[in-house]
Amino acid sequence: MEVIDWIWIITATLAGLAVGSFLNVVMYRLPRGMSVAHPKRSFCPRCQTPIAAADNIPVVSFLLLRGKCRHCTVPISIRYPLVEMLTALAFVLVVDTFVVAGVRQGKVPVGLDWPVVVAHLLLIASLIAISAIDIEEYLVDLRITRLLVGVGCVAHVLWTPVASGNWWRPGAGTAATTMAAATGLILARLIWPDVPPPEEDEAPAQPASSPKQPENASGRTLPVWMMVAVLAGVIGLMAIDATTRPSDATTRSSSRSFPIRAGLILLTCFGGIVAGSAIHRESDEEIAEALEEERPLARRVAIAELLYLSPAIVLGVGSLLLLKIPAVGEGWLNVLAWSPVAGHVPVTGLATAVSGMIVAGGVGWGVRIFFTLILGKEAFGLGDVHIMAAAGAVAGWVVVVVGFFLGAVFALAGVLCLLAVKRSRAIPFGPWLSIGIVLAIVAYQPIYDWFAPGLKGLMFMLNAGEPG
């Protein structure tokens, strides 16, 4: 590999470990109604003793302490080092996809395309936090998804140089419709603040349920060492690809074993979701009972959500009609083409993020309303709709829609794996949706080529630009 590739990989690994440590704070505190910023120092959940800096080094401290608190000797939840390692692996996967192997759109010019790489790293980190909270509490905290929408908007406003032309960009009609629809959603929130139901919006302000931790800490470091081995294997495969590259090769030096590297990381993620879902929690039966209690009102809620969406629908259709007026259509094209800095079109970038959010979220919400009306019970969580919208703002609607179907396949495989250890009537879809989105990001090109006829037809109907 080139020197710059090694810098990216090392930086991604260290950043992933540090971000994973912070995600553990987020996962513990948000569901319990606690501030992420206060107290500043992490503490032992059992003895409440602040953790010293030397005992708070990601993964390393857990291994040195043999998985026990230094003060009360109570076993530390293995979730902490696993989340840190999983985040490091996921960060390496993103950097491998966009930079080292360059399978998304070839070699990324770092000086120009860093915003979209950073945005995808934040997307992956958010999906890990959302998935962990969803597994334990059947809850999607919308503060995370809203932050992710902001990240997507900022990244795409910054990232509109000519070099980004291979990325999917919305056409004038799609840009106008989706931005008008987004305005309609803001208006709906002001008109009907309690629709959708308020309990979907924020995390509960009471202590969250916690899985029972084993009292014996012996042997609990093995899964951590296994993940360390996966990371070492992935980096080793990159190095082997680089050293065995033919002298006359014109392709990326580290792309040949990329499917194996990505497969190892995704398989590790899948195993982590299965292992986390296998733990019995009080919230398992509570959510199943709540769904049964709400079942008689399901169709009424779906109709209320259609009403909630009506301003977005009206404004979206209205914008298309306005574009039929030649002066309006020409003016809108000039707005999209506005370039305060040579080569950058920030309005087009903003429209890219907004269209990804609206189309991806609209597909999810449409599935939720349609099947709820047909089945008479909640068919798709509203929190999952927010995940699709937030991911769409960063990765684009094509990735998220494909990830939605891949997530269903992962969910089915996960349920089959869990049948022997856990029989719950409720299954959180957020983690499976997240891993489906990650796979769609990584395998975007072959997936797009496979489904190209259908996707191109949908893009044509949306009046959207073609992706590279």
ABEGO torsion letter per residue (X at the ends): XBAAAAAAAAAAAAAAAAAAAAAAAAAAAAAAGBBAAOBABBBBAAAGBBBBAAAABBGAAAAAAGGBBAAAGBBBBAAAAAAAAAAAAAAAAAAAAAAAAGAAAEBBBAAAAAAAAAAAAAAAAAAAAAAAAAAAAGBBBAAAAAAAAAAAAAAAAABABAAAAABBBBBAAAAAAAAAAAAAAAAAAAABAAOBBAAAABBBABBBBBBBBBABABGAAAAAAAAAAAAAAAAAAAAAAAAABBAABABBAAAAAAAAAAAAAAAAAAAAAAAAAABBBAAAAAAAAAAAAAAAAAAAAAAAAAAAAAAAAAAAAAAAAAAABAAAAAAAAAAAABBABBGBBAAAAAAAAAAAAAAAAAAAAAAAAAAAAAAGBBABBAAAAAAAAAAAAAAEAAAAAAAAAAAAAAAAAAAAAAAAABBBABBBAAAAAAAAAAAAAAAAAAAAAAAAAAAAAAAAAAGBBBBX
